[in-house]
Amino acid sequence: MIFAGVMMKRAFVAWLVGCICSVSLIHLSWAEMFTAIVDLERILHAEYEVAQDLRDYVESEQQRINTLKR
């Protein structure tokens, strides 16, 4: 009888530790996902800036070519 009680306590402790580890891993994965989203937003913003810079460059070169044609 005492042995069964000890085993139940150990099983409960193992279950509790498993739950705590699971919650910790879920929390860490959420933090990683948030970091990844922030990185993607930075990449998209940088891509937009590069595209805008290219448009500006093409426009200025087009103006330069038009000036040379005259």
N, C-alpha and C positions, 0 to 999 in steps of 0.2 A: 504494500500500500504506500509506504513512504517512497519507494523507488518510482512508482507511477507519478506521485506528486512532483518529485524532482524532475522527472522527464517532461512533465507538462510545463513546468517553469522554464526549463531549457528550451522547449519548443516555442514557448511564448516569446522568450528573449530573442531567439533566432528569427522569429517572425517580425518582431519589432525592429531588429537591426536591418532586416531585409526591407521593411517599409521605409525606414529612414534613408537607407542607401538609394532606394528607388526615387524617393522625393528629391534627394540631392542631385541625382543624375538628371532628372527632368528639369530641375532648376538650372543646372549647368548647360543643358542642351538649349534651353530657352535663351540664355545669355549668348551662346554661340550663334543662334539664329538671328538675334537682334544685331549682333556685331556684323554678321554677313549682310543683313539688309542695309545697315549704315554704309558699309563698304560699297555695295551696289549703287546706292544713291550718289555717293561721291564719284563713282565711275561714270554714271549717267550724266552727271553735271559736267565732268571733265570732257566727255564726248560731245556734249552740246557746245561747250566753249570752243573746242577744236573745230567743229563744223561751222560755227559762226565766224571764227577767224579765217577759215578757208573761203567762205563766202565773201568776206570783206576783201581778202587778198585778190580773189578773182575779179571782183568789181573794180578794185583800184588798177589792176593790170588791164582790164578792159578799157577803162578811162585813159590809161597811158597809151594803149594801142590806137584808140580813137584820136587822141591828140597827135600822135605820130602820123596818122593817115592824112590829117589836114595839113 
